[in-house]
Amino acid sequence: MSDAAYTWITTLDGLAELAAPAAAAPWIALDTESNSRFVYREQVCLLQLNLGGALYLVDTLELPCDPSALAPLKAVLEDASKPLYLHGAEYDVACLKRDYEIELRGVFDTQQAASLLGFERSGYGAVVEAITETVLPKEHSTYDWGQRPIDADALAYALDDVVYLPEVAAALQAQVSEADLDEEVAIANEAVEAASPHSAGFDPTSVFRIKGVGRLGRDKLAVLVALHRWRDEKAKEVNCPPGRMINNEALIQLAKYTPTNFSSLKRVRLSGRVLREHGDDLLDAVKAAIEEPPTVPEPPARREADPTEQEREKRLKDWRRRESERRKVTLQVVLPARSLDYLKKNPRSEFSEVPQMGAKRTSLYGTAIRKLL
């Protein structure tokens, strides 16, 4: 665990002073910590920065809850000419877009590079250990970053995410170039930069993503819809992730058996905590749904499986596997999953329109893929 010195930023004035060293830094290593496991609506709680070797921790919870709070860093983080090192960056990209309207550019995602290079384990700790022989502690991987004060060991854990990142990035960049995978990794990094911000609202159609929903009849489905909405409203009220308050399996059981008294409620597999804290409300919600069933939303449209597309997909996957074995590279190096999915549905499209295809893959495989399609 790192004991490196760092600067702690808790004010807008302190953050404004970061603009100059950030702009002058030859590269930036960045990570964020959020509190998604502990609150209804997650937010970025901590921003870790390594500015060319100088370490900073920004306590974003101490800053105004406003998209402009990180404005002094926006220009430099959106400067595609400055290398920006992250690991598993889709989540960081999405959170910074959502909370601060910052779109990261110049990203080199060390997890993407490690995966395309064929690392058996591409998690941050595993990659750091493989490259630096440093074993990082894991005990704060589920820490509540929204609590204050932050435990000293947790801060050291957070710093580790940017202390070792530049060395890891440099080593992986060298391996990528040696393996002639620069274009493939660049395309993967561009896809990371394009990650969409997380939705912050309630989606009533997400009820159809609950495992087991397809086995419920129409009347039971209406009860599930009511419970699904009740759970979201209650979770928002108590500031808790809906799935941690009552999990999906419990919702399915409640909709299936529709208990209307405590005796029948106890037969549903609910924890003692849920029974104590929400038993009465659950019974009321079930009774209300039985007496006046809510409107069931239309399920998201599903494309019927096309036998021709399935055959194209099989041919492409078989070819990709053989080519992967021949070249001794990963499947994603040969043809990314998004490219394959697009091609199976759009066999006559120009390769320039295919997501994550790129000029190199087109040159290497264009003729072969046309024959397969």
N, C-alpha and C positions, 0 to 999 in steps of 0.2 A: 504494500500500500504506500502511495506517494506521501512524502512529508514536505513537498516542494513549497516554496513561498508563493503566495498569491495576493492579489488585491481584491478586497471585498467591496462591491459596488451596491449601494442601497438607495441612491438618490439620482434625480435627473441631472443635477450638476456633475455628479461623479460619472454618470454615463456619458455626458457631453465631453468630458475629458478623455474618454476612450476613443473618440473619433480620430484624433491625430495618430496615436500609435497603431490603430487598426489600419488606417490608410497607408502608413509607412511600413507595415509588416510585409515581408516577402510572401508569407502564406498565413492562413488562419486555420486552426483546428477548432471545431465547434461540436458541442453536444447540448442537449436540453434534458431536463427532468420534469415530468408532469405527474399529476396525481389522479390518473384515470381510475385507479383501483379503489379510491376512497371517497369520491364526490360524484354528484349527479352530472355536473358539467365540468369536465376536466379543463385545466389551463396549464400553461407553462409556469413552473414554479421556480426554476433555476436555469440559468444560462451559463455554460462553461466555455471559456475562450482561451485559446493559446495563440497569442499574437506574436509569431516569430520567436517563441521561447518565453515570452512574458505571460504569466497566468493570471486570469481574472475570473471571479465568480460574480455574476449579476443576480441579485435577489429580485426577481421580477415581481414577486408579491408585494414588495415594498414600493414599487413604482405605481403610478396611476394606472387604473384598469382602463386603458385606452389604446387603440391600435397605434397611436403615434408615440407611445412610450419609448420604443426602441428606435425612434427616428434618427438619432445620431449615427446608428450603425447601418441604416438601410442602404445607403449608397454603396458602402464598401462590401456588404454582403450580397449585393446584387451586381457586383462588378465581375463579369465573366473572365476578365483577364487575371484575376488574383486567385491562386489555388485555394480551394476551401475543402478541407479534409473532414469527413464525417464517416461514421460506421453505421450501416443499416439506417440510411438517412430518410427513407420515405416518411417515417413518423415525424421526424424533426421538421422536414420540409412542410408537411401538412399542418403541423401545429403553428409554425411561424407564419404561414399564410393566413391561417384562421385568426390567430390572436393579434398579429401585428402587421398583416398585409405586406410581409416581406417575402420576396421570391428569391430563394437562394440560387446563385449562379456560380460557375466555376467549380462545381462539385466534383470531388474525387471520392467515391464511396468505397471504402476499403473492404466492405463486405461483398459488394458486387465484384470487385477485382479478385478477391479470394475465391469466390464461388466460380467465376469463369476460369480461374487458374486450376480448379479442381481440388481445392482444399476439402478434406473430408468433413471438417468442422469449420464453419465460417462465423460463429459467434465472436464477439469482440475478445473475450477472455482467451478463447482458443487460438485466435489469430495472433494476439499479443504473445502468448506463450510460445507459439511455433516460431515466431520471428525474433523475439527478444529473450526467450527462456525465462521470462518473468511470469510467475503465477499470481494472478489477481484474486483477491477475496471476492466472494459472491454473496455474503450475508446481507447486503443492502440492496439486492436486486428487486425486492418488493417493498422498499422503504416508502413511507408516506412523506413525499417531498413538500406537501402543503403544511406540515407542522413546523412551528417555530418555538424555540430555537432548533436548528438542525444539529443533530449529533455530530461531533467532531470526526468520528470514524466515517460517518456518511458523507461528510464534505470531502474527506480524503478519497473515498470511493468515487465520488463524482469527478474529482480532479483527475483521477487515473484515466478517465475516458478521453481526456485531451492531452495528458502528459505523454503517453506512449503513442498516440495517434500519428504524429509526424514521422517518427521512425518507422512505424508500420507502413505508412503510406509510401515513403521513399523506397522501402524494400520491395513493396508490391509493384510500384511503378517500374522498377528495374526488371522484375520478373515478367511483367506484362510486356514490356518492350522486347525482352529476350525471347518470349514466346510468340512475338508478332501478333499480339492481341490488342494493340492500341485502339484500333477503330471499334472493335467489339466492346471494349470497356467504355470508351467514350459514348457509344450509343446507349449503353446501360445507364451511365451517369445522367445523360439527358432525360431518360425516362424517369429517373429518380427526381430530377428537378421539376418534372411535370406532375408530380403527385398532387392529387386534389386535396384541398382542405377538408377536414372532417366535418360532417354535418352535425349541427348542434341541436336540431329540432327532433320532435317525436314523429316517427314514421309509422302510421297505423298499418301499412302493408307489411311491416317487418314481422307481424304476427305469423305470416306464412313461412318465415324462415325457422320457426320453432320446430325442433325435431318431434315428429308424431302428430303434427297438425293434420296431415292428410288422412289420418285414421278416425278423425272426429266427424260425427254427423253434423247436419246443419244446425240443430239446436245446441249441441255441445260447442260447436265452433263459435256461436254467438256468445256463449258464456266466456269462452277463452278471449274473445275480442274485448269483452267488458273488463275482464281481469287484467288483460294486457294494458289497457288504458289506465285502469285504476292503479296498477303497479307503477306506471310512469309518473302519474300525478303524485302518488304518495312518495316515491323516491325523490322527486323534485322538492317536495315539502320538507323532507328530512335530510336532504342533501346527501344522497347515497346512490351509488350505481344501481340501477334497477335489478340487474342480475345478481348482485350481492345481497340485496334485500330479500328477494324471493327468486329462486332460480327457475329456469324454463321447465325443467322436469316437474317441479311442484305445480306450476301453472297448468300443465297438461293434466296432471292428476286431479286437480281441483275442477277443471272443466269436464273431465271424464265422469267423475263421481258426484259432482254438483252437491256437496254437503250443505245442509240448511240448518244444522244444529251442531253443538260442540261434540256430541257423541259421534256423529258421522264425520265431523271434521278431523277428529283424532285418528280416524282410520286412514286418512290421507297422509302420505309420508312427508310430514312437515317437521322442522326442528322445533324444539321447545321454545326457542327465542321467537320464531315466527308466530307460534300459537299465542304466546304471551303478548307480543307487541301488536299483532295484526289480526288475531283470530276473529274478533267481533266485526272488524271492517271487511274481512274476507267473506264472512257469512252474509253480511248486508249486500255486498257486491254480487254474490252468487244469486241471492234471492231477487234482487232488482233485475238481474239479467234474465232470470226465468220468467218473472212477471211481465217485463217489458224488454224483450230482446233488442239489443242495439243493432244498428245497420252494419252488416258485414261488408268491409271494403272489398272492392274488386281485387283479386290477386294480380300481382305483376304478370304481364303477358309473357308467356313462355313460347319460345320457338320449338316447333315440333322437330324431332330428330329427322334429318334428311339422310336417307340411305346413301345418296351420292356423296354428300359431305362426309359421312362416316367412312366411306371407302377412301376418299381422298385423304382424310386424316390418317387412316391406317397406313396408306402407302407412304405418306410423308414421314410418319413416325418410324416406320421400318427402315426407310432410307436414312433418316437422321441417325438412328442408332448405329447402322452399319458404317456411316461416314465418321461418326464419333469414335468408333472402335478403330477405324483405319488410321485416323489422324491422331488418335490418343489425346482427344480433347473432350470437354464436356458437351452434353447435348445442346446447351444454350449457346455455346460458341458456334456450333453448326447452324442452328436455326432457333431463335428465341420462341418461347411459347406463344407470345402475342403475334409473331409473324406467322407461325403455323396456323393459329386459329383464324387469322384473317385470310390466309391463302386458301384454306379449305372452303371458306364461304364465298370467296371472290377469286376464282381461278383465272379469270381473264384480265385481272387488274395489272397495271404497270407496276414493276417492282419499286419504283420511286414512291408509290402510294402505300406500300406495305410497311406497317409500323415496325421499327427496329431492324429493318432489313439491311440497309446500308449498301454502299458501292462495292465493298469487298465481297460480301456474301453474294451479291448479284453477279459479280464477275466470276466467282468460283463456282456458283451453283445454279445460276440462272437457267442455263440450258437443261440441266438435269431436272430441275423443279418443273419447268414447262412440260417436259415429257411425263413426269409423274402426274401432273394435273390434267 
